[in-house]
Amino acid sequence: MVHTRLDGVLFSRMVYLGANLLSDNVRVVDGLNVFPVPDGDTGTNMNLTFSSGVEELTRKESPRITESATALAKGLLMGARGNSGVILSQLFRGFSKSVNGKDEVNARQFADALKAGVDSAYQAVMKPVEGTILTVAREAAEMAVRAARTSDDIISVMEKTYEQAQATLLRTPEMLPVLKEVGVVDSGGQGLLFIYEGFLRALRGEELSADRERSLPRIGQEELDKLISDQHNAQIHMKTEDITYGYCTEFMVHVAHSTEPNKKSFSEALFRNHLDTMGDSLLVVSDDEVVKVHIHAEHPGSVLQYAQQFGSLHRLKIENMREQHANILKAEENKGQAKPETVAKPETVAKPVTELLPYGLIAVAAGEGIATILRSMGVHVVVEGGQTMNPSTEDFMKAIAGLNAQHIIILPNNSNIIMAAQQASELAEVPVSVIPTKSIPQGLAALVSFRTDVEPETNVQAMTKAIAQVKTGMVTHAVRDTQMGEVQIKEGDFIGMAEKEIVTAGPDLLACATTLLLGMVDEDSEIITIFLGEDATEDQAHALEKALSDAYADVEVEIQAGGQPLYPFIFSVE
C-alpha cells in the first residue's frame, strides 16, 4: 500500500486512531510524571485536549484536509489543558496553517506541516526545555522533512517520523537529568508517540472498529455541560430573587450561506454586540460555518429568535437557574448542613457584573476555603482547578466573557496552568494580563500588591515582583516508590516539597510537615500561613504552630482552612 496524497478523510482517520491510543494509555503517560505525587496529569491533560479536538473534528470532518485540520486545531485550542495540552494544540495549529487552502497534500507538504507545527509550539513556549515533548516533536518533524526528500509515500514518511519520535523519546533521560534520576522518559513525548502510532496505523489501513468508535472520547460539549452545571449548583448563598438573568442558554448556529432565502449574512462582532444586550456571561466562538453560544438570558426565546436569522439552530439547552437555585437551597435546608462558614464551590463563570470595572480578577483554586480567601481579597471569578484538574483555555475564555472590565488579570496559581491562561489572553477581545503565579501563596502575595488606581503595567510589575517575596511548601503523598536526590520515597509515604524540590518523605504526616516547615523558616521569616487541607486536622495544624513558636519565637503564624484536596498542608513563608 502506498499513499502519495493525504486528504481530509484519511487525516481524520489518523486523528481518531491517535485519539484512541492516547485514551487507552492515559494511565501509562500519567505514571511517567517525574514527581511521585498524585497530580501526575500529563496524560489526562493531553487526552482531554485531544478529545476536544476530536469533538470538533467529528462535527466538521471534510474531504478537504484544510477543513479537517482547521476543525481539529480549533477544538484543541479551546480545549487545551496544562502545558502539555497547550503544546499539543500548538503543534496542530501550526500544522493547520501550513495546509490552509489545500484539498490534499503530498508527502513533502505533510512533512512541512509537521515542521510548521513544531515551529508554532516552540514560539508558544517562552523558555523551551529540551528532553520534553518539544524535542520529540522537533526531531520527528526534521526526520519527516528528510524522508520526504527521497520518498513520495506518506506511509514511509510517517514510519520514519514515528521511528525517530520513538528514538528521541528513549534519549530524553540523557537530555534531562531528572528523568534519568527517576528512571522515566518524558511523559508528554510518550503521549505524542501514542498519537503518532495511531497516525501510522491508520495510514497502513487499520480501521476503527464499531466498538472502538463508540469508545472514542467525547469531552467537548459534555464537559462544558458539567462545568456550567457545577457552577449553578454551587451558588447556595445567593438569594434566588437576585438572579437577574434566569435561564442558562446554550446552542449552536450552523451559519447559512448568503444565498439562502430569509437568512441574514453573519457578522460575529454585530452578533456578539446584540447578544450582549440580552444577558450576561456571554461566550461566542465562531468560524466560517458554526457559531457556539453560551449566555444567561431572561428571555431565551428572544435570543434564539435573533440567532435563527443567521442559520439553523442545533444542540439547544436551556436551564432555569432560579428553579435550580431554589431546589439547591431547599435541599441544603432539608439536610441541615448549611453552616455560616460554608462557601460556594469555586465558579467557572462570573456572577453578573453590570458596571464597567477598571479591572477584573480571575484566579484558579481548589478548595472552598482558599476560594473564599481569594474572593475576600477582591477576586471576581474563582475558576475551579489546580492539581489534577487543570482548567482549559475555554474555561478561562468563559470566565473572561462573564466579566465587564477594561482589563483582566489572571492568577493561574499553578505552573501547569500558566500556558492555558496565556493562550486565553491571546484569544480574548479585552486586554488580559497573566501573572505567572505557580502556587496559592504566590497568588495571594500578588493580590496584596494589586491596586485598582494604577495602570495595568504598574500592577503587572508589582504583582510579578511580589511573587519572589514568598516561599511555598506543600505536603502530599507518594504514588510510587522512587528516589529523588538523597530522599528515598516509598509508595504511600508523605512527601514534603519546598517549591518544586522534594526535601523530606516518611510515613508520618505531622513529622513530614514539621521537617518541611522548619526547614523553610529562617531568622528573616516573619509570617507563616498554614493552609489546612481535606486530609489534615486542626490538632495537627496547632502542633505545627507550637513547633514553629518553640523554634522561632518572633514569627507570626496563621492557620487557614483551605479545604484543598490531595495536599494536607500548604505553607506560605514570608
N, C-alpha and C positions, 0 to 999 in steps of 0.2 A: 504493500500500500504506500502510495506517495501522495502528499498534499502540497501542491505548489501555490495554492490560493487559500486564504482564510477569510470566510465571510462571517456575518453576524450570527448565523445559526450555529455554526461549528464553534465559534468563540463562546457562545452561550453554553454549549455542552461542556466545554472545557471548564468554565466557571462553576457549573453545577457539580461536576465531579470533584473539582478542587474544594468546593464548599463542603461536600460530604466527607471527604477525607479529613479535612480540618476539624469538622464537627465530631467525627468519630474519635479523634485523638486529642481532644481538648485537655484531658487529664494528663496525657503524656507531656504536652507543652507546658501546662501549669507546673508540673513536677520538676521542670528544669530550672525553676526560679533559683537564683543564686542563694538568697537568704531562705533558710528553712522555716519560714513563717507562714501563717495561714492566708496570706494575701498574695500568693504567687499566681497572679491572674493574667499572665500574658496570653495564654491560650484562650481563656474566657473572653478577653477583650478583642482578640483577633477574630474569634468566632462570631461574637456579637456584631462587630464591624462588618465582616464579610457577609453575614446573614442579612444585614441591612442593604448591602449592595445587591444581593440575590433577590431580595424582595422587590426592589425597584426594577431589576432586570426582568423578572418574570412578568411584570406588567407591560414592559416596553420592548421585549425581545423583537429583533428585526432581522431580516436578511442582510441588511447593511451593517457592516461592522462599526461604522461611525455611530450609529444609533444605539446599538447594543453596548458598546464601550462607554458611551456617554451616560446611559442609564446606570450601568454598574458604578461608574465614577461618582455620580450624583448620590446614589444610595450609600456608598462608602463614606463620602464626605460628610453627610449629615449624621450617619450612624457611628462615626469614628469614636472609639473609647480608648483611653490610655495612650501612652507613647507609641506602643506597637501598632495600635489601631490607626492612629493618625499617619504613621509612616506608611502603613499598608494602603491607606486611602490616597496618599500622595503618589505612590508607585503607579496606581491605576488612573490617577488623574492625569499624570504626565503621559501615560500610555494613550489615554483617550484623546488628548490634544494632538498627539502625533498621528493618529489615524483619522483625525477630523476630516469630514467630507469624502471619505473613501467608502466605496461599496464593499471592497475586499482588499486584502493586502497580500503581497508576496513574501517570501522568506526574509529578504533583506529589510523590507518595511516593517515586518513583525519584530525583527531583532532591533531595529532602530527605535521602535515604540517601547520595547523593554528598557532600552538605554535612556530614552526620554523620561520614563517613569523614575528611574534611578536619579537622574538629574533633578527632577522635581522634589523627590524625597530629601536629597541632600540639602537643597535650598531651604527646605522647611525646618531643618534641624540647625539650631544656632551653633552647637559645638558637636559635630558628628564624631562618634566614637567608633573606631574600627574594632572588628571582632563581634559585631552585632548583626542584626537583620540587614542593616545598610550594606555591610561588606558582602554578605551572602548575595544580596540582590545585585550589587555592582559587579562583582566578579562573574556572576552568572550572565548578566547582560553583556558584559565585554566578550565573553565566550560566544554568546549568541551572534554578536556582530561579526566575530572572526569566522564562525561556522557558516554564516550566510554568504560569505565571500566565495566559498567553494562549493556550496550546495544550494539548490533552489527548492529543496524538500523541507517543508516546515517541520515535519516529524523529526527529521535528522537534526535540525537546528534545536528543537525542543529537547531532544535526547542529550545533546551536548550541553545545553543550558542546565538541565536537571543534574547531569553528572557533575558539572562544575559547582553548582549550588551545594550538592552533597559533599564534594571535596572541600569546599570552603568552610562549610559548617563544621566539618571534623577538625579543621585548623583553628577554629575560633578560640579554643583554650590556649593556643600559643600566642594569640594576639591580645587576649585579656587575661592577665594572670589570675584574677579572681575566679574565672571559670575553671582554670586548671587546678587551682587550690581546692575547689569544691568537687571537681570531677564531673562537670557537666558541659554540654555545648550550649550555645546561645539559644534561648527559648524562642525568641522572635524569628531567628533564622530557621529553626526547626518548623515553626508554623508555616513559614513561606515555602519550605521544602514540601510539606504536605499538599499545599495548593499547587505547586508546580508538578507534583506527581499526578494529581488529578488532571492537569492540563495534558500531560503526556499520555495518560491512559485514554482520554477522550480522543486525542489525535490518532491513536492506534486503533480506534474503533470500539472501545469498550463502552457499552451503553449503560444508562442509568435505569435500573430495574424499577418496576412499579412500586415495590416496597421501599426501595431506596428513595424514590422520588417523593413518596409521601413523608419520609422522614427528613426531608430537606428542611433546614431551619427556616422558620418564618418569624423573624423578630420584629420587623418594622412596625406595622400597624398595631399588632397585639401588644407590643411593648409600650407603644405610645398610649394605648388604652389603659394599660395598667398604671403607668406613671400619672396620668391625669386622674384616674380613679383614686389612687393613693392620695393625691393632693386634696381631692374633695373630702375624702373620708377622714382627713387629718384635722380639719378645722373645727374642733369641738368647743372652742371658746368664743367663736364668733356668735353673734345673735343672728338668727335666721332672717330677721327683718332688715338686717344691714347689708344683705346681698343685693347689690344694685342690679346686676345682670344675672338673671336666674337660670339660664339654660346654656350648658356647655354644648356647643355645636361644632361638629366636625364633618367634613365632606370633601370630595374631590370633584373638580370640574374637568371634563375632557373638552378642551377648547375646540370650538367649531371652526371650520375653515371659513374664510371671509365670504365665500360664495354661497354658503348655506343660507336659506331664507330665514328671516326673523331672528338672526343672530348678529350681535354686535362684535366688532373687532376688539380684541383683548389688549389692554394696557395694564401691566402689573402695577405701575405707580398709581394710576387712577383707581384701579380696583381696590388696592390696599387703602388708599386715602378714603374712599367711600365707606368701606367696611369699618374703618377706624371710628367713624361717626356713629356706628350702630352697636358698639360694645367695647369690651376691653380684652386683655390677654390675647391679642391678635397675633397669629402666625400665618404668613402666606409664603409658601415655597412653590415656585413655578418653573417650568421650562416651556419649550415650544408647544407642547401638547397637553400637559396636565398641570392643574393648579391644586395644591393641597392646602386646606384652610382649617384652622382651629380658632374659635372665637367664643367668648362668653357674651351672650346677647339676651336682651329682654324679649325680642320678637324674632325668634329663629325663622319663622315663615317669611318675614321680610328679607332676611339675609339670603335665604335660598331662592326667593323670587328674583332678587337682584342678580345673584350668581348665575341663574339659569339663562339670563340673557346672552351669556357668552359660550354656552355649550351644555352638554348633558351632565347631570349630577350622578355621582356614584359614591358608595360607601358612606351613606349618611348615618350619623349617630347623634342623637340629641338626648341630653340628660338633664333632668330637673334638679338643679343643685339645691334649691330650697327644700324640696322634699327629702333629698338625700341628707341634708344637714339636720333637718328636724328628726329624721329617723335615727341618726347618729346620736344626737343629744338624748333622745328618749332611751336608746339602748344603754348609753352610759349611765343615765339616771337609774334605770332598772337594775343594772349590775351593781350600783352603789360604789363604783370605782372612781368616780370623778373626785379628784382632790385638788386643793388650791394650787399645789405645786406642779400638777400635771400640765404638760405643754403639748402643743400640736406637733405632729410629725413634720420634719422639715419639708418645705414646699418646693415643688419644681417650677411652678408658675407664680408670678407675683400676685398679691391681692390688688384689687383695683386702686390705681393711683390717678386721681383726677387732675391735680395741679401739676404743672411742669416743674420738676425739681432740677436744681443745678447738677445734682449727682444722683445716680442710682447705684447702690452697693449690692453685689451678689457674692455670696460665699458658699463654699462646699463644706458639709459637715455630716458626720454620722453620730447619732446620739442626741436625745432630746434636750439634755442639759446643756450641751455645747451649743445647740441651735438656739436655745433661749438666751445664752450669754451673748452670742453674735447679734441677735435681734436687739438686745438691750444696749448694744454699742452702735446701733444705727443701721445694721444690715437690713435691707428691704426684702431680699429673697434669699432663703437658705435652700440650696439645691442638695437634696439628699445624696450622699455618696461619700467616698473615701476609700478605705481599704476594702478590697474585694469587690467594690461596686463603683467603678469609675463612670461618672456621667459622660454622655455623648456630646458631640458638637451640637446636635439638635436640642438636647436638654438646655444647653446654655442659650441657644437661639430663642427657645420658648421663654426662658427667664428674662432675656433682654427685651423681647417683644411685649412682655407684661409690664414693663416699667416706662413711665413717661418722664424721661430725664434727658438733659442736654448731654451728659457724659456718664458712661457706665464704667465702674471699676469692679473687676472680678478678682476674688481671692480664692485660688484653687485649693490651697492648703494640703497639697499632696503633689509630690514630684511627678507622679504618673498621670496627673490631670492637667498640667500646665499646657501641654501642646493642644489638647482638645479645646481649652479655653481660648488659646491664641488663634486657633483656626476659626472659632466662632467670631472672634473680634474682627477677623478679616472679612467675614461674610455679612456682618451686621451693617445696618443702614445708619446707625448713630455711632459717634466716636466711642470706642471701648479701649480701656487700658487694663492689661493683665499684670498684676503684681505677682512675681514668681514665688509665692509662699509655698513651702513644702511641708508644713505641719500646722496644726491648730495653734500652738504657741506663736509661731511666726505670723499667722493671720491676725491674732489678737494684738500682737505688738504693732503690726502695720495699722490696724484700726485706731490705736491710740494716737498715731501721728496724723490721722486724717483730719482735714478741716474743710468745711463747706464754703469758706470765704476766700479761697485761694484758687489760682489757675490749676488746671489738670497737671501740667508739667511739674509744678511745685509739689503737688500731692504725690505724684508718682515717685519723685526723687526722695521725698521724706519717708514715704511708706516703704520703699525699697531699702533705704538706709536702715530703717528700724528693724528689718529682718535680722540683720547681723548682731543686734544687741541682745538676742535671746538664744538660749541653748535648749534643745528639745531632747527629752528622754522618753522611751516607750518600753513597756513590758508586754510581751506576748508569749505564746508557747510554740515549741518546735513541732514541725510536722514530719521530720525525718532525722535520722542520725547524720551527723556531719561534723566537720571541724573547721572553724573559722579562725585563722591565726593560731593563737595559743589556747583558744576556747574550745573545749571538747563538748559536743552537744549530742544529747540523746533524744529520740522522739518522745514527746510529752513533757520535756523539760520546759521550764520558763526561761525566757531569753530577755536580757536587758540590753537595749540599744541606745547609745548616745549618738544623736544624729543618725547616720547610717552605719555606724560601726557597732558590731556585737562585742560587748565588753565583759559579759558575765552570763552564766547559764547554770541552772540547777533545778532540782525537783520542788523546792520550797518557794512559793510566790513571794512571801514577805522578805525572805533572805535575799532573793534575787533583786527585788525592788530596792531594798536598803543599800546593797552594794552598789547598784547603779546610781542611785541618787546621791549618796555620799561622795562618789567619785566625780560627780558633775559639779558639786558645790566647792567653792574656794573662798578665800578671805574677801574677794571683791563682790561676791554674790550678795544681793540684798533681798530679793523677793523670790520665793519659790512657790509655785502653784501646783497642787496635786489634783489632777482630773480623775475622778473615780469612775471606772468603767463598770460594765454589767457584771463582771465576774470577780469583783473585789468588794470588800466590806468596809464600813466606816471604821470599825475597830482596827483594821489593817492600816487605814489611812492615818488614824491617830497614832498608831505605833511608829509609822514613818515620821510623823510630825515630832514625836518625842526624840527619836534618834537624831533628827536634824538639830533640835534645840539643844540636845546634850553636846553635840559636836560643834555647833556654831550658834552661840547664844544670841547673836545680834540679828540673825536673819528673820525675816517675816515670812510666815508660812500660811498659805491659804488653801483650803480644801473645797473643791467644787464638784458637784455631782454631774459628771459629764454624760454618763449613760452610754458611752461608746462601746460597740461590740468588739470582740477579739483582743482588745488591749485593756487589761485590767487597770493599768495605770498609764497616764501620760503626764510627764513632768515638764514644767516650764521653769527655767532658771534665768533670772535677770540680774 
